[in-house]
Amino acid sequence: QVQLVESGGDLVQPGGSLRLSCSASGFTFLRASMSWYRQAPGKERELVAGISPGGISTDYADSVKDRFTISRDNANNTLYLQMYSLKPDDTAVYYCYVPIWQSWGQGTQVTVSS
């Protein structure tokens, strides 16, 4: 079955960087568009970034443009989210999502605080 496992979340100071990973299995990864979402306490889950199957096309929420980069390694079935210049407002649980299968990972916690 479809399985998505996120990792890389941590406590980081404002202005810091993190790279999240999502290991995928159970489907043909290289043919699937992929997304990162996040959910902050008391807020709805929101789309952060998306990437096409080949990795050529990407899309970002306005709040993370120019700070976050989504990428993928199709040879290793892994999705990434590189985050720079982190702000306290980026604090959330970050989820990997595969739209075609409507499947979510378990999430990884990112906390930005001094």
A tleap script that builds the chain and sets N, CA, C and O, in Angstrom:
source leaprc.protein.ff14SB
mol = sequence {
  NGLN VAL GLN LEU VAL GLU SER GLY GLY ASP
  LEU VAL GLN PRO GLY GLY SER LEU ARG LEU
  SER CYS SER ALA SER GLY PHE THR PHE LEU
  ARG ALA SER MET SER TRP TYR ARG GLN ALA
  PRO GLY LYS GLU ARG GLU LEU VAL ALA GLY
  ILE SER PRO GLY GLY ILE SER THR ASP TYR
  ALA ASP SER VAL LYS ASP ARG PHE THR ILE
  SER ARG ASP ASN ALA ASN ASN THR LEU TYR
  LEU GLN MET TYR SER LEU LYS PRO ASP ASP
  THR ALA VAL TYR TYR CYS TYR VAL PRO ILE
  TRP GLN SER TRP GLY GLN GLY THR GLN VAL
  THR VAL SER CSER
}
set mol.1.N position { 0.829 -1.173 0.000 }
set mol.1.CA position { 0.000 0.000 0.000 }
set mol.1.C position { 0.882 1.249 0.000 }
set mol.1.O position { 2.087 1.175 0.245 }
set mol.2.N position { 0.268 2.378 -0.275 }
set mol.2.CA position { 1.006 3.644 -0.313 }
set mol.2.C position { 1.512 3.979 1.085 }
set mol.2.O position { 0.761 3.947 2.060 }
set mol.3.N position { 2.796 4.299 1.160 }
set mol.3.CA position { 3.389 4.701 2.432 }
set mol.3.C position { 4.287 5.906 2.214 }
set mol.3.O position { 5.111 5.930 1.300 }
set mol.4.N position { 4.112 6.907 3.072 }
set mol.4.CA position { 4.918 8.118 3.039 }
set mol.4.C position { 5.469 8.345 4.437 }
set mol.4.O position { 4.712 8.387 5.407 }
set mol.5.N position { 6.779 8.492 4.542 }
set mol.5.CA position { 7.415 8.656 5.845 }
set mol.5.C position { 8.276 9.906 5.827 }
set mol.5.O position { 9.300 9.959 5.145 }
set mol.6.N position { 7.852 10.913 6.585 }
set mol.6.CA position { 8.594 12.168 6.659 }
set mol.6.C position { 9.657 12.099 7.748 }
set mol.6.O position { 9.532 11.350 8.716 }
set mol.7.N position { 10.699 12.893 7.567 }
set mol.7.CA position { 11.735 13.021 8.579 }
set mol.7.C position { 12.419 14.373 8.411 }
set mol.7.O position { 12.243 15.052 7.399 }
set mol.8.N position { 13.200 14.751 9.417 }
set mol.8.CA position { 13.984 15.972 9.327 }
set mol.8.C position { 13.477 17.128 10.159 }
set mol.8.O position { 14.167 18.140 10.285 }
set mol.9.N position { 12.283 17.005 10.732 }
set mol.9.CA position { 11.773 18.081 11.566 }
set mol.9.C position { 12.616 18.267 12.817 }
set mol.9.O position { 13.226 17.325 13.324 }
set mol.10.N position { 12.636 19.506 13.305 }
set mol.10.CA position { 13.489 19.798 14.468 }
set mol.10.C position { 13.109 21.146 15.048 }
set mol.10.O position { 12.263 21.855 14.504 }
set mol.11.N position { 13.739 21.490 16.153 }
set mol.11.CA position { 13.661 22.827 16.735 }
set mol.11.C position { 14.812 23.642 16.155 }
set mol.11.O position { 15.969 23.226 16.221 }
set mol.12.N position { 14.495 24.794 15.591 }
set mol.12.CA position { 15.518 25.627 14.966 }
set mol.12.C position { 15.265 27.085 15.317 }
set mol.12.O position { 14.120 27.488 15.519 }
set mol.13.N position { 16.320 27.868 15.390 }
set mol.13.CA position { 16.186 29.284 15.712 }
set mol.13.C position { 15.699 30.069 14.485 }
set mol.13.O position { 15.918 29.645 13.350 }
set mol.14.N position { 15.049 31.196 14.708 }
set mol.14.CA position { 14.650 32.047 13.571 }
set mol.14.C position { 15.848 32.376 12.704 }
set mol.14.O position { 16.933 32.678 13.202 }
set mol.15.N position { 15.634 32.313 11.401 }
set mol.15.CA position { 16.717 32.538 10.453 }
set mol.15.C position { 17.466 31.286 10.063 }
set mol.15.O position { 18.299 31.306 9.157 }
set mol.16.N position { 17.171 30.196 10.746 }
set mol.16.CA position { 17.858 28.946 10.474 }
set mol.16.C position { 17.302 28.189 9.280 }
set mol.16.O position { 16.383 28.649 8.602 }
set mol.17.N position { 17.878 27.019 9.038 }
set mol.17.CA position { 17.500 26.195 7.884 }
set mol.17.C position { 17.238 24.763 8.324 }
set mol.17.O position { 17.761 24.296 9.336 }
set mol.18.N position { 16.414 24.079 7.538 }
set mol.18.CA position { 16.148 22.667 7.731 }
set mol.18.C position { 15.860 22.038 6.386 }
set mol.18.O position { 15.400 22.709 5.462 }
set mol.19.N position { 16.130 20.750 6.277 }
set mol.19.CA position { 15.698 20.008 5.099 }
set mol.19.C position { 14.834 18.837 5.540 }
set mol.19.O position { 15.264 17.984 6.316 }
set mol.20.N position { 13.620 18.812 5.036 }
set mol.20.CA position { 12.713 17.707 5.297 }
set mol.20.C position { 12.809 16.689 4.171 }
set mol.20.O position { 13.051 17.033 3.014 }
set mol.21.N position { 12.615 15.427 4.538 }
set mol.21.CA position { 12.600 14.343 3.556 }
set mol.21.C position { 11.316 13.560 3.689 }
set mol.21.O position { 10.726 13.483 4.766 }
set mol.22.N position { 10.888 12.974 2.577 }
set mol.22.CA position { 9.719 12.101 2.571 }
set mol.22.C position { 10.066 10.879 1.726 }
set mol.22.O position { 10.261 10.981 0.515 }
set mol.23.N position { 10.138 9.739 2.374 }
set mol.23.CA position { 10.431 8.488 1.681 }
set mol.23.C position { 9.114 7.840 1.263 }
set mol.23.O position { 8.235 7.613 2.094 }
set mol.24.N position { 8.984 7.543 -0.034 }
set mol.24.CA position { 7.724 7.035 -0.574 }
set mol.24.C position { 7.854 5.590 -1.027 }
set mol.24.O position { 8.913 5.175 -1.498 }
set mol.25.N position { 6.779 4.825 -0.886 }
set mol.25.CA position { 6.738 3.450 -1.362 }
set mol.25.C position { 5.295 3.056 -1.647 }
set mol.25.O position { 4.355 3.715 -1.203 }
set mol.26.N position { 5.138 1.966 -2.397 }
set mol.26.CA position { 3.808 1.436 -2.668 }
set mol.26.C position { 3.131 1.991 -3.904 }
set mol.26.O position { 1.990 1.635 -4.199 }
set mol.27.N position { 3.817 2.856 -4.629 }
set mol.27.CA position { 3.272 3.386 -5.875 }
set mol.27.C position { 4.446 3.811 -6.762 }
set mol.27.O position { 5.596 3.838 -6.323 }
set mol.28.N position { 4.130 4.141 -8.015 }
set mol.28.CA position { 5.172 4.530 -8.952 }
set mol.28.C position { 5.505 6.002 -8.744 }
set mol.28.O position { 4.880 6.892 -9.320 }
set mol.29.N position { 6.499 6.228 -7.912 }
set mol.29.CA position { 6.834 7.576 -7.458 }
set mol.29.C position { 7.124 8.521 -8.620 }
set mol.29.O position { 6.662 9.662 -8.622 }
set mol.30.N position { 7.887 8.054 -9.609 }
set mol.30.CA position { 8.340 8.950 -10.663 }
set mol.30.C position { 7.200 9.408 -11.574 }
set mol.30.O position { 7.402 10.293 -12.405 }
set mol.31.N position { 6.026 8.833 -11.438 }
set mol.31.CA position { 4.877 9.239 -12.244 }
set mol.31.C position { 3.880 10.098 -11.463 }
set mol.31.O position { 2.837 10.485 -11.991 }
set mol.32.N position { 4.205 10.388 -10.217 }
set mol.32.CA position { 3.238 11.073 -9.354 }
set mol.32.C position { 3.676 12.488 -8.994 }
set mol.32.O position { 4.813 12.709 -8.575 }
set mol.33.N position { 2.772 13.434 -9.162 }
set mol.33.CA position { 3.003 14.751 -8.559 }
set mol.33.C position { 2.993 14.589 -7.045 }
set mol.33.O position { 2.302 13.729 -6.499 }
set mol.34.N position { 3.778 15.437 -6.377 }
set mol.34.CA position { 3.886 15.348 -4.921 }
set mol.34.C position { 3.750 16.740 -4.314 }
set mol.34.O position { 3.986 17.752 -4.974 }
set mol.35.N position { 3.367 16.764 -3.049 }
set mol.35.CA position { 3.165 18.046 -2.371 }
set mol.35.C position { 3.651 17.980 -0.934 }
set mol.35.O position { 3.754 16.908 -0.336 }
set mol.36.N position { 3.946 19.148 -0.402 }
set mol.36.CA position { 4.149 19.335 1.035 }
set mol.36.C position { 3.027 20.243 1.543 }
set mol.36.O position { 2.700 21.260 0.931 }
set mol.37.N position { 2.457 19.852 2.664 }
set mol.37.CA position { 1.474 20.653 3.381 }
set mol.37.C position { 2.013 20.887 4.786 }
set mol.37.O position { 2.960 20.237 5.227 }
set mol.38.N position { 1.387 21.829 5.471 }
set mol.38.CA position { 1.699 22.026 6.884 }
set mol.38.C position { 0.445 22.425 7.633 }
set mol.38.O position { -0.505 22.967 7.067 }
set mol.39.N position { 0.474 22.137 8.932 }
set mol.39.CA position { -0.646 22.507 9.800 }
set mol.39.C position { -0.101 23.035 11.113 }
set mol.39.O position { 0.566 22.321 11.862 }
set mol.40.N position { -0.396 24.291 11.374 }
set mol.40.CA position { 0.000 24.921 12.618 }
set mol.40.C position { -1.110 24.723 13.655 }
set mol.40.O position { -2.263 24.491 13.291 }
set mol.41.N position { -0.769 24.811 14.932 }
set mol.41.CA position { -1.785 24.630 15.975 }
set mol.41.C position { -2.967 25.575 15.795 }
set mol.41.O position { -2.781 26.783 15.648 }
set mol.42.N position { -4.167 25.037 15.805 }
set mol.42.CA position { -5.370 25.847 15.693 }
set mol.42.C position { -5.681 26.351 14.302 }
set mol.42.O position { -6.613 27.134 14.118 }
set mol.43.N position { -4.907 25.908 13.315 }
set mol.43.CA position { -5.122 26.367 11.941 }
set mol.43.C position { -5.399 25.192 11.016 }
set mol.43.O position { -5.127 24.041 11.355 }
set mol.44.N position { -5.943 25.496 9.845 }
set mol.44.CA position { -6.201 24.466 8.858 }
set mol.44.C position { -4.905 24.065 8.158 }
set mol.44.O position { -3.945 24.832 8.083 }
set mol.45.N position { -4.918 22.835 7.651 }
set mol.45.CA position { -3.774 22.377 6.874 }
set mol.45.C position { -3.690 23.196 5.589 }
set mol.45.O position { -4.703 23.437 4.932 }
set mol.46.N position { -2.476 23.622 5.234 }
set mol.46.CA position { -2.306 24.448 4.041 }
set mol.46.C position { -1.217 23.884 3.141 }
set mol.46.O position { -0.254 23.265 3.594 }
set mol.47.N position { -1.409 24.124 1.839 }
set mol.47.CA position { -0.429 23.695 0.856 }
set mol.47.C position { 0.803 24.588 0.937 }
set mol.47.O position { 0.691 25.814 0.949 }
set mol.48.N position { 1.967 23.970 0.994 }
set mol.48.CA position { 3.228 24.704 1.046 }
set mol.48.C position { 3.890 24.730 -0.328 }
set mol.48.O position { 4.301 25.786 -0.809 }
set mol.49.N position { 3.990 23.557 -0.957 }
set mol.49.CA position { 4.679 23.472 -2.245 }
set mol.49.C position { 4.264 22.205 -2.960 }
set mol.49.O position { 3.864 21.221 -2.337 }
set mol.50.N position { 4.368 22.245 -4.298 }
set mol.50.CA position { 4.077 21.074 -5.113 }
set mol.50.C position { 5.107 20.925 -6.201 }
set mol.50.O position { 5.776 21.888 -6.576 }
set mol.51.N position { 5.237 19.702 -6.712 }
set mol.51.CA position { 6.221 19.430 -7.740 }
set mol.51.C position { 5.670 18.398 -8.708 }
set mol.51.O position { 4.989 17.456 -8.303 }
set mol.52.N position { 5.966 18.580 -9.990 }
set mol.52.CA position { 5.495 17.671 -11.021 }
set mol.52.C position { 6.282 16.363 -10.966 }
set mol.52.O position { 7.309 16.283 -10.291 }
set mol.53.N position { 5.803 15.332 -11.679 }
set mol.53.CA position { 6.483 14.035 -11.617 }
set mol.53.C position { 7.957 14.082 -12.010 }
set mol.53.O position { 8.788 13.425 -11.382 }
set mol.54.N position { 8.281 14.847 -13.032 }
set mol.54.CA position { 9.673 14.934 -13.476 }
set mol.54.C position { 10.490 15.961 -12.732 }
set mol.54.O position { 11.705 16.054 -12.907 }
set mol.55.N position { 9.812 16.737 -11.895 }
set mol.55.CA position { 10.521 17.744 -11.112 }
set mol.55.C position { 10.729 19.071 -11.811 }
set mol.55.O position { 11.354 19.976 -11.258 }
set mol.56.N position { 10.204 19.197 -13.039 }
set mol.56.CA position { 10.439 20.422 -13.807 }
set mol.56.C position { 9.571 21.577 -13.298 }
set mol.56.O position { 10.027 22.718 -13.212 }
set mol.57.N position { 8.334 21.271 -12.966 }
set mol.57.CA position { 7.406 22.315 -12.524 }
set mol.57.C position { 7.240 22.280 -11.016 }
set mol.57.O position { 7.042 21.224 -10.416 }
set mol.58.N position { 7.326 23.451 -10.423 }
set mol.58.CA position { 7.112 23.581 -8.982 }
set mol.58.C position { 6.180 24.754 -8.709 }
set mol.58.O position { 6.025 25.651 -9.538 }
set mol.59.N position { 5.568 24.729 -7.545 }
set mol.59.CA position { 4.648 25.782 -7.137 }
set mol.59.C position { 4.763 25.971 -5.632 }
set mol.59.O position { 4.988 25.014 -4.892 }
set mol.60.N position { 4.605 27.221 -5.184 }
set mol.60.CA position { 4.800 27.530 -3.777 }
set mol.60.C position { 3.709 28.454 -3.259 }
set mol.60.O position { 3.166 29.279 -3.994 }
set mol.61.N position { 3.403 28.299 -1.987 }
set mol.61.CA position { 2.554 29.272 -1.317 }
set mol.61.C position { 3.313 30.603 -1.249 }
set mol.61.O position { 4.538 30.618 -1.135 }
set mol.62.N position { 2.595 31.690 -1.319 }
set mol.62.CA position { 3.234 33.008 -1.279 }
set mol.62.C position { 4.086 33.187 -0.026 }
set mol.62.O position { 5.123 33.850 -0.055 }
set mol.63.N position { 3.640 32.595 1.061 }
set mol.63.CA position { 4.322 32.792 2.340 }
set mol.63.C position { 5.702 32.146 2.392 }
set mol.63.O position { 6.506 32.479 3.262 }
set mol.64.N position { 5.985 31.223 1.469 }
set mol.64.CA position { 7.280 30.525 1.514 }
set mol.64.C position { 8.113 30.736 0.257 }
set mol.64.O position { 9.248 30.265 0.183 }
set mol.65.N position { 7.570 31.433 -0.720 }
set mol.65.CA position { 8.331 31.687 -1.956 }
set mol.65.C position { 9.648 32.358 -1.638 }
set mol.65.O position { 9.722 33.231 -0.773 }
set mol.66.N position { 10.675 31.951 -2.333 }
set mol.66.CA position { 12.032 32.496 -2.191 }
set mol.66.C position { 12.718 32.051 -0.898 }
set mol.66.O position { 13.865 32.423 -0.651 }
set mol.67.N position { 12.023 31.255 -0.066 }
set mol.67.CA position { 12.655 30.728 1.149 }
set mol.67.C position { 12.704 29.202 1.154 }
set mol.67.O position { 13.627 28.612 1.715 }
set mol.68.N position { 11.712 28.564 0.532 }
set mol.68.CA position { 11.626 27.104 0.517 }
set mol.68.C position { 11.849 26.592 -0.901 }
set mol.68.O position { 11.496 27.256 -1.876 }
set mol.69.N position { 12.439 25.402 -1.002 }
set mol.69.CA position { 12.633 24.749 -2.301 }
set mol.69.C position { 12.192 23.301 -2.212 }
set mol.69.O position { 12.682 22.542 -1.376 }
set mol.70.N position { 11.260 22.922 -3.081 }
set mol.70.CA position { 10.822 21.533 -3.159 }
set mol.70.C position { 11.618 20.846 -4.261 }
set mol.70.O position { 11.874 21.429 -5.315 }
set mol.71.N position { 12.004 19.609 -4.007 }
set mol.71.CA position { 12.740 18.834 -5.008 }
set mol.71.C position { 12.456 17.352 -4.790 }
set mol.71.O position { 11.835 16.961 -3.801 }
set mol.72.N position { 12.926 16.533 -5.737 }
set mol.72.CA position { 12.688 15.104 -5.629 }
set mol.72.C position { 13.828 14.314 -6.247 }
set mol.72.O position { 14.510 14.772 -7.164 }
set mol.73.N position { 14.010 13.124 -5.722 }
set mol.73.CA position { 14.989 12.173 -6.241 }
set mol.73.C position { 14.202 10.943 -6.682 }
set mol.73.O position { 13.885 10.076 -5.868 }
set mol.74.N position { 13.893 10.875 -7.953 }
set mol.74.CA position { 13.059 9.773 -8.440 }
set mol.74.C position { 13.780 8.430 -8.407 }
set mol.74.O position { 13.139 7.380 -8.367 }
set mol.75.N position { 15.092 8.462 -8.423 }
set mol.75.CA position { 15.843 7.207 -8.352 }
set mol.75.C position { 15.719 6.568 -6.967 }
set mol.75.O position { 15.827 5.351 -6.821 }
set mol.76.N position { 15.491 7.401 -5.961 }
set mol.76.CA position { 15.410 6.903 -4.591 }
set mol.76.C position { 14.050 7.128 -3.933 }
set mol.76.O position { 13.899 6.984 -2.720 }
set mol.77.N position { 13.057 7.487 -4.765 }
set mol.77.CA position { 11.671 7.636 -4.267 }
set mol.77.C position { 11.599 8.564 -3.053 }
set mol.77.O position { 10.956 8.250 -2.052 }
set mol.78.N position { 12.267 9.706 -3.161 }
set mol.78.CA position { 12.322 10.619 -2.032 }
set mol.78.C position { 11.967 12.040 -2.453 }
set mol.78.O position { 12.419 12.539 -3.483 }
set mol.79.N position { 11.160 12.661 -1.638 }
set mol.79.CA position { 10.751 14.055 -1.818 }
set mol.79.C position { 11.443 14.894 -0.747 }
set mol.79.O position { 11.617 14.446 0.386 }
set mol.80.N position { 11.833 16.109 -1.111 }
set mol.80.CA position { 12.525 16.983 -0.171 }
set mol.80.C position { 11.845 18.344 -0.077 }
set mol.80.O position { 11.148 18.779 -0.994 }
set mol.81.N position { 12.067 18.997 1.051 }
set mol.81.CA position { 11.690 20.390 1.214 }
set mol.81.C position { 12.838 21.082 1.948 }
set mol.81.O position { 13.036 20.878 3.146 }
set mol.82.N position { 13.581 21.892 1.220 }
set mol.82.CA position { 14.659 22.676 1.813 }
set mol.82.C position { 14.076 24.004 2.269 }
set mol.82.O position { 13.454 24.722 1.486 }
set mol.83.N position { 14.279 24.321 3.533 }
set mol.83.CA position { 13.703 25.529 4.116 }
set mol.83.C position { 14.814 26.437 4.628 }
set mol.83.O position { 15.667 26.013 5.407 }
set mol.84.N position { 14.794 27.686 4.185 }
set mol.84.CA position { 15.767 28.684 4.611 }
set mol.84.C position { 15.037 29.844 5.305 }
set mol.84.O position { 13.819 29.989 5.201 }
set mol.85.N position { 15.811 30.650 6.002 }
set mol.85.CA position { 15.277 31.865 6.640 }
set mol.85.C position { 13.977 31.572 7.393 }
set mol.85.O position { 12.977 32.272 7.230 }
set mol.86.N position { 14.013 30.549 8.198 }
set mol.86.CA position { 12.803 30.128 8.900 }
set mol.86.C position { 12.329 31.179 9.890 }
set mol.86.O position { 13.118 31.871 10.532 }
set mol.87.N position { 11.001 31.271 9.988 }
set mol.87.CA position { 10.352 32.236 10.866 }
set mol.87.C position { 9.488 31.491 11.881 }
set mol.87.O position { 9.110 30.344 11.643 }
set mol.88.N position { 9.174 32.125 13.003 }
set mol.88.CA position { 8.268 31.475 13.968 }
set mol.88.C position { 6.943 31.052 13.324 }
set mol.88.O position { 6.365 30.039 13.718 }
set mol.89.N position { 6.459 31.812 12.345 }
set mol.89.CA position { 5.202 31.462 11.668 }
set mol.89.C position { 5.308 30.182 10.843 }
set mol.89.O position { 4.288 29.644 10.412 }
set mol.90.N position { 6.514 29.690 10.620 }
set mol.90.CA position { 6.688 28.425 9.902 }
set mol.90.C position { 6.512 27.218 10.822 }
set mol.90.O position { 6.519 26.077 10.359 }
set mol.91.N position { 6.356 27.464 12.110 }
set mol.91.CA position { 6.150 26.377 13.063 }
set mol.91.C position { 4.874 25.622 12.734 }
set mol.91.O position { 3.791 26.204 12.678 }
set mol.92.N position { 5.010 24.323 12.517 }
set mol.92.CA position { 3.869 23.491 12.119 }
set mol.92.C position { 4.314 22.041 12.018 }
set mol.92.O position { 5.503 21.729 12.077 }
set mol.93.N position { 3.337 21.171 11.866 }
set mol.93.CA position { 3.621 19.803 11.448 }
set mol.93.C position { 3.597 19.790 9.928 }
set mol.93.O position { 2.632 20.250 9.317 }
set mol.94.N position { 4.638 19.274 9.323 }
set mol.94.CA position { 4.760 19.245 7.862 }
set mol.94.C position { 4.452 17.832 7.365 }
set mol.94.O position { 4.958 16.838 7.886 }
set mol.95.N position { 3.602 17.786 6.337 }
set mol.95.CA position { 3.134 16.515 5.799 }
set mol.95.C position { 3.490 16.386 4.323 }
set mol.95.O position { 3.447 17.351 3.560 }
set mol.96.N position { 3.833 15.192 3.959 }
set mol.96.CA position { 4.027 14.799 2.567 }
set mol.96.C position { 2.685 14.265 2.050 }
set mol.96.O position { 1.959 13.585 2.775 }
set mol.97.N position { 2.365 14.581 0.786 }
set mol.97.CA position { 1.061 14.175 0.244 }
set mol.97.C position { 1.201 13.789 -1.213 }
set mol.97.O position { 1.888 14.459 -1.984 }
set mol.98.N position { 0.539 12.696 -1.585 }
set mol.98.CA position { 0.513 12.280 -2.983 }
set mol.98.C position { -0.926 12.400 -3.480 }
set mol.98.O position { -1.762 11.565 -3.135 }
set mol.99.N position { -1.231 13.412 -4.273 }
set mol.99.CA position { -2.624 13.690 -4.650 }
set mol.99.C position { -3.329 12.543 -5.364 }
set mol.99.O position { -4.501 12.274 -5.100 }
set mol.100.N position { -2.623 11.865 -6.266 }
set mol.100.CA position { -3.302 10.845 -7.054 }
set mol.100.C position { -3.814 9.701 -6.174 }
set mol.100.O position { -4.795 9.043 -6.521 }
set mol.101.N position { -3.156 9.466 -5.046 }
set mol.101.CA position { -3.585 8.425 -4.114 }
set mol.101.C position { -4.270 9.006 -2.876 }
set mol.101.O position { -4.757 8.257 -2.028 }
set mol.102.N position { -4.308 10.330 -2.769 }
set mol.102.CA position { -4.918 10.996 -1.612 }
set mol.102.C position { -4.381 10.426 -0.299 }
set mol.102.O position { -5.133 10.142 0.632 }
set mol.103.N position { -3.071 10.270 -0.256 }
set mol.103.CA position { -2.448 9.661 0.922 }
set mol.103.C position { -1.482 10.635 1.582 }
set mol.103.O position { -0.779 11.403 0.925 }
set mol.104.N position { -1.478 10.567 2.910 }
set mol.104.CA position { -0.644 11.448 3.723 }
set mol.104.C position { 0.391 10.652 4.499 }
set mol.104.O position { 0.187 9.479 4.813 }
set mol.105.N position { 1.502 11.306 4.803 }
set mol.105.CA position { 2.435 10.758 5.760 }
set mol.105.C position { 1.968 11.076 7.168 }
set mol.105.O position { 0.901 11.657 7.365 }
set mol.106.N position { 2.778 10.688 8.148 }
set mol.106.CA position { 2.409 10.903 9.549 }
set mol.106.C position { 2.780 12.300 10.035 }
set mol.106.O position { 2.314 12.748 11.082 }
set mol.107.N position { 3.630 12.990 9.258 }
set mol.107.CA position { 4.023 14.352 9.604 }
set mol.107.C position { 5.319 14.409 10.395 }
set mol.107.O position { 5.706 13.450 11.064 }
set mol.108.N position { 5.977 15.550 10.303 }
set mol.108.CA position { 7.188 15.807 11.067 }
set mol.108.C position { 7.109 17.230 11.617 }
set mol.108.O position { 6.740 18.161 10.901 }
set mol.109.N position { 7.456 17.388 12.887 }
set mol.109.CA position { 7.281 18.671 13.574 }
set mol.109.C position { 8.455 19.603 13.302 }
set mol.109.O position { 9.616 19.233 13.479 }
set mol.110.N position { 8.134 20.810 12.870 }
set mol.110.CA position { 9.117 21.880 12.726 }
set mol.110.C position { 8.737 22.987 13.696 }
set mol.110.O position { 7.624 23.511 13.653 }
set mol.111.N position { 9.664 23.334 14.560 }
set mol.111.CA position { 9.441 24.402 15.526 }
set mol.111.C position { 10.520 25.452 15.363 }
set mol.111.O position { 11.710 25.149 15.448 }
set mol.112.N position { 10.104 26.689 15.129 }
set mol.112.CA position { 11.040 27.796 14.948 }
set mol.112.C position { 10.890 28.723 16.140 }
set mol.112.O position { 9.874 29.402 16.293 }
set mol.113.N position { 11.903 28.740 16.973 }
set mol.113.CA position { 11.825 29.503 18.212 }
set mol.113.C position { 13.217 29.775 18.738 }
set mol.113.O position { 14.134 28.972 18.564 }
set mol.114.N position { 13.361 30.930 19.392 }
set mol.114.CA position { 14.636 31.248 20.034 }
set mol.114.C position { 14.615 30.822 21.501 }
set mol.114.O position { 15.603 31.008 22.212 }
savepdb mol mol.pdb
quit
